[in-house]
């Protein structure tokens, strides 16, 4: 198999370049790929990039690893790590659901290259088009590959508050990830406007398979959206559920606990967390996370009752949980700060 590529460079730094995937062109021979490319020249390159030479054909690359967790339902498990040059930002779980008519992708990763490699992995399993990209929340490790799927024609689906949240943060997210991954690895990455905004509940029909979407009140973030495959009972929780990776609080601690309590009775056969897994039993698989949130509340209230200042309390809140979580030092102090700020007004 052969695929079409285009060498792109960063307009502001012509030394930062990489070969990017042109979606929709794949053929069994080099000649057929060249013919297809001639009939379908690429659109303008992503903003901030310039093409280096003409598009070309090369042997198809394999793409990301996918684990089938139910018939037609796949998960790519990101590394449990902070984004860096070594992992290229491949640190979040991504989902793929294949219907009779089309495919839905759930989250797009930290960078365009992640989305490209996810598309390659899908292509190896089906010729159906990717009709929808569903974004579970606003964090950069889940959304900055979105521009690739939007450019390829997918309808972008997200929480009704997602566009506003990303407008406030996108520049900081992009600058941070470009620095962490390297300008060449991050090249072409970016978010995409939401085409279908979910305020409460919605359904997507992929042909013989209906996905049920639900927007939640402020919890992990203020833009949390879940996906339930009614056919198999697989539930994509996004970052409402973490496993092994310490939970990251960017919304409301009490709200997160309330949402998890509502989710406990859902008819879920397998749950895909935003990090960890790749699947968990539900609700038992969330027990460590629920314990962490309970400790976060209890320790924060103790600090407040004792009249401690935020700076003194942060180092002690939930310290007993350190042995149980990866990336504890990277996230717990921030979680404690958010918890302290919220609970001091209760």
Secondary structure, DSSP 8 states (H G I E B T S, - for coil): -EEEEEEEEETTEEEEEEEEEEEEEEESSHHHHHHHHHHS------TTEEE-S--EEEE----S--EEEETTEEEE---SS---TTTTT--S-EEEEE-SS-EEEE---SSHHHHHHHHHHHHTT--S-EEEEE--SS-HHHHTTHHHHHHTT-EEEEETTHHHHHHHHHHHHHHHHHHHH-HHHHTT------SEEESSEEEEE-SS-EEEEEE-SSSSSSS-EEEEETTT-EEEEEEEEESSB----SS-HHHHHHHHHHHTTS--SEEEEEES-S-B-TTGGGHHHHHHHHHHHHHHHHHHHTT--HHHHTTTTTGGGGGG-BTHHHHHHHHHHHHHHHHTT-
